[in-house]
């Protein structure tokens, strides 16, 4: 029963958070809105060739858009968008389409998170890696805000996180036939979900699976059983990816482009706007990989809220304070990620001291070096710059590959509080700026929204602790029965 309530609470949290995301109908994400809405039965009534007004839905504002612009563009996420669009009916309004999308993706996200939490509750050795992955994924509020919206980067990253944890579970608990079959089915479904949403997430997973035999945790358990499980994992990835490639022309073009080195994200004109790129070519994108990540993730922080705040209120002091707090919170959002990085580095240093030979130390560092090289050289070969939602799958795979810890550090316990506070207050401030939320005749003022949010977060925290305590009692009772 605890798991059910946890799932319901998480679904409501993701659903409410989706209304705080930036306006998806006129931003760069409007192309993904067009892909989803214009792939379903409501295309004739909801898709048009005209640009729609820059006004949010569900905020009680006049002249809300009732249609979306049809861009005729399709992406790697086209199969996933088509599947979501099958829930639409020809008579649906744009509001109803948005609500159906939010509900379905909220349920999917909540199911994935609940699954990982249950794994962490009943598998003590997986708790440190699960916590690290959650902190990296959810420290920045963008992940929660975008989870249920029309842009699929966040749900793809969550699927990657779930896959990484399931892979650990696969190598540790698949000796029983029924358990192995269940885990294999979950792995295949997750591989296909990632393959049908984001190419960069799929690419990061492919690299993760290929370099898995190089990790120290793999070498410690090297056996014929391990190799059979690895080949099964590789087969699951290959089958799911092949199925996605054969049914998705866009993914096929990206795969061919990546294998031949012709895949390019930015146009030549856009890339040359950088002074360094103009001077030394695309190598400048590699030199500036970390700088562009920080810049793209923090540039114009709070600007989207400030613009709409000026439309929603006649005062200036309130929005200025709210935007200033939003800026502070978004900077604080990087603190948990840095704490995870420091904890990982300390564990690597301790592990290095236990290695006597240079070869052992080099092999232990090799996976980390591979991820660092990919971080710096992918922008040059793919002619792109890093955004947090582009690089998130790579970060998650890197953490899962290089993790050597058996215990949760004190700094990560502090990071939990910071990450939770940043997400909660970011959502409260966003709704304070955006005004009342109107859903199906129900109006939530910013104050009521904040109260509902605090109740949900408290409920999720309490249920998680209750689940972990129940798992501890179950493990203790089971060990007593075995010893008896």
Residue pairs with C-beta under 8 A, 6 or more apart in sequence:
2 463
2 466
2 467
2 470
3 114
3 118
3 467
5 459
5 463
6 114
6 117
6 460
6 463
6 464
6 467
7 110
7 111
7 114
8 110
9 456
9 459
9 460
9 463
10 109
10 110
10 113
10 114
10 460
11 106
11 107
11 109
11 110
12 106
12 456
13 110
13 144
13 453
13 456
13 457
13 460
14 105
14 106
14 109
14 110
14 144
14 147
14 148
15 102
15 103
15 106
15 148
16 427
16 449
16 452
16 453
16 456
17 144
17 145
17 147
17 148
17 427
18 102
18 105
18 106
18 145
18 146
18 147
18 148
18 149
19 58
19 102
19 431
19 437
19 439
20 145
20 426
20 427
20 430
20 431
20 434
21 145
21 146
21 149
21 151
22 29
22 304
23 54
23 55
23 56
23 304
23 308
24 30
24 32
24 33
24 149
24 150
24 151
25 33
25 52
25 56
25 57
25 65
25 68
26 51
26 52
26 53
26 54
29 149
29 150
29 151
30 68
30 69
30 71
31 71
31 73
31 75
32 75
32 77
32 81
32 150
32 151
32 152
33 68
33 150
34 47
34 68
34 69
34 70
34 71
34 73
35 71
35 73
35 74
35 75
35 77
35 78
35 81
36 81
36 84
36 85
36 101
36 150
37 43
37 46
37 47
37 68
37 85
37 88
37 94
37 97
38 46
38 47
38 68
38 70
39 78
39 81
39 82
39 85
40 82
40 84
40 85
40 86
40 87
40 88
40 97
41 85
41 86
41 88
41 89
41 90
41 92
42 85
42 88
42 89
42 90
42 91
42 92
42 97
43 70
44 90
45 67
45 90
45 91
45 92
46 66
46 67
46 68
46 92
46 93
46 94
46 97
47 67
47 68
47 69
47 70
48 67
48 68
48 69
48 70
49 69
49 70
50 67
50 69
51 69
52 65
52 67
52 68
52 69
53 63
53 64
53 65
55 61
55 62
55 63
55 64
55 65
56 64
56 308
56 434
57 64
57 65
57 94
57 95
57 98
58 95
58 98
58 437
58 438
58 439
59 312
59 434
59 435
59 436
59 437
59 438
60 435
60 436
60 438
60 443
61 311
64 95
65 94
66 93
66 94
67 94
68 94
74 250
75 250
76 196
76 197
76 198
76 199
76 248
76 250
76 251
76 254
77 152
77 196
77 197
77 198
78 248
78 250
79 196
79 244
79 247
79 248
80 152
80 193
80 196
80 197
81 152
84 100
84 101
84 104
84 105
87 100
87 101
87 104
88 96
88 97
88 100
92 100
98 150
99 439
99 440
101 148
101 149
101 150
102 148
102 149
103 148
105 147
105 148
105 149
105 155
106 147
106 148
108 155
109 147
109 148
109 155
109 158
112 158
112 159
112 161
112 162
113 158
115 162
116 130
116 134
116 161
116 162
116 165
117 130
117 464
117 467
118 467
119 126
119 130
119 165
119 166
119 169
120 126
120 127
120 130
120 131
120 165
120 468
121 464
121 467
121 468
121 470
121 471
122 471
122 474
122 475
123 169
123 172
123 173
124 475
125 172
125 406
126 165
126 168
126 169
127 408
128 403
128 405
128 406
128 407
128 408
128 412
129 164
129 165
129 168
129 399
129 400
129 403
129 405
130 165
131 408
131 412
131 416
132 340
132 343
132 344
132 399
132 403
132 405
132 412
133 161
133 164
133 165
133 396
133 399
133 400
134 161
135 336
135 337
135 339
135 340
135 412
135 415
135 416
135 419
136 336
136 337
136 340
136 392
136 395
136 396
136 399
137 143
137 157
137 158
137 161
137 392
137 396
138 144
138 419
138 423
139 333
139 334
139 335
139 336
139 337
139 415
139 418
139 419
139 422
140 297
140 330
140 333
140 334
140 337
140 388
141 329
141 330
141 333
141 422
141 423
141 426
141 427
142 154
142 388
142 389
143 154
143 157
143 158
143 392
144 154
144 423
144 427
145 154
145 426
145 427
145 430
146 153
146 154
146 389
147 154
147 155
147 158
148 155
152 197
152 198
153 197
153 198
153 201
153 389
153 390
153 392
154 389
155 197
156 193
156 194
156 197
156 198
156 201
156 393
157 198
157 201
157 389
157 392
157 393
157 396
159 190
159 193
159 194
159 197
159 201
160 194
160 201
160 204
160 205
160 392
160 393
160 396
160 397
161 396
162 190
163 187
163 190
163 191
163 194
163 205
164 208
164 396
164 397
164 400
166 183
166 186
166 187
166 190
167 187
167 212
167 233
167 400
168 400
169 183
170 180
170 183
170 184
170 187
170 229
170 233
171 218
171 221
171 226
171 229
171 230
173 179
173 183
174 180
174 183
174 184
174 229
175 225
184 232
184 236
187 233
187 236
188 236
188 239
188 240
191 205
191 236
191 237
191 240
191 241
192 240
192 243
192 244
194 201
194 202
194 205
195 202
195 240
195 241
195 243
195 244
195 245
195 248
195 251
196 244
196 248
196 251
198 393
199 251
199 254
199 255
199 258
200 390
200 391
200 393
200 394
201 393
202 241
202 244
202 251
203 258
203 393
204 393
204 394
204 396
204 397
205 237
205 393
205 397
206 237
206 241
207 370
207 374
207 397
208 397
208 400
208 401
209 233
209 234
209 237
211 367
211 370
211 401
212 218
212 230
212 233
212 401
213 219
213 230
214 363
214 366
214 367
214 370
215 367
215 401
215 402
216 351
216 363
216 364
216 404
217 403
217 404
218 226
218 230
219 363
244 251
245 251
245 252
245 255
246 252
254 263
256 262
257 263
257 264
258 382
261 381
263 382
264 382
264 383
264 384
265 382
265 383
265 384
266 383
266 384
266 385
268 383
271 277
271 282
271 285
271 383
272 278
274 284
274 285
274 288
276 284
276 287
276 288
277 284
277 285
278 284
280 287
282 379
282 380
282 381
282 383
283 380
285 292
285 379
285 380
285 383
285 384
285 385
286 376
286 377
286 379
286 380
288 379
288 385
289 375
289 376
289 379
289 385
289 386
290 375
290 386
292 379
292 385
292 386
293 385
293 386
293 387
293 388
293 391
296 385
296 386
296 387
296 388
297 387
297 388
298 330
298 331
301 326
301 327
301 330
301 331
302 323
302 324
302 326
302 327
302 330
305 319
305 322
305 323
305 326
305 429
305 430
305 433
305 434
306 319
306 323
306 433
308 433
308 434
309 318
309 319
309 322
309 323
309 433
309 434
310 319
312 433
312 434
312 435
313 319
313 435
318 432
319 433
322 429
322 432
322 433
323 433
325 425
325 429
326 426
326 429
326 430
326 433
329 422
329 425
329 426
329 429
330 422
330 426
332 418
332 422
333 419
333 422
333 426
335 415
335 418
336 412
336 415
336 416
336 418
336 419
336 422
339 411
339 412
339 414
339 415
339 418
340 399
340 412
340 415
342 411
343 405
343 409
343 411
343 412
344 399
344 402
344 403
344 404
344 405
346 409
347 403
347 404
347 405
348 364
348 365
348 368
348 402
348 404
350 404
351 364
351 404
352 361
352 364
352 365
355 361
355 364
367 398
367 401
367 402
368 398
368 401
368 402
371 394
371 397
371 398
371 401
371 402
374 394
375 386
375 391
375 394
378 384
379 385
379 386
384 390
420 457
420 461
424 453
424 454
424 457
427 453
428 446
428 449
428 450
428 453
431 437
431 446
431 449
431 450
432 446
432 450
435 446
436 443
436 444
436 445
436 446
437 443
437 444
437 449
438 444
444 452
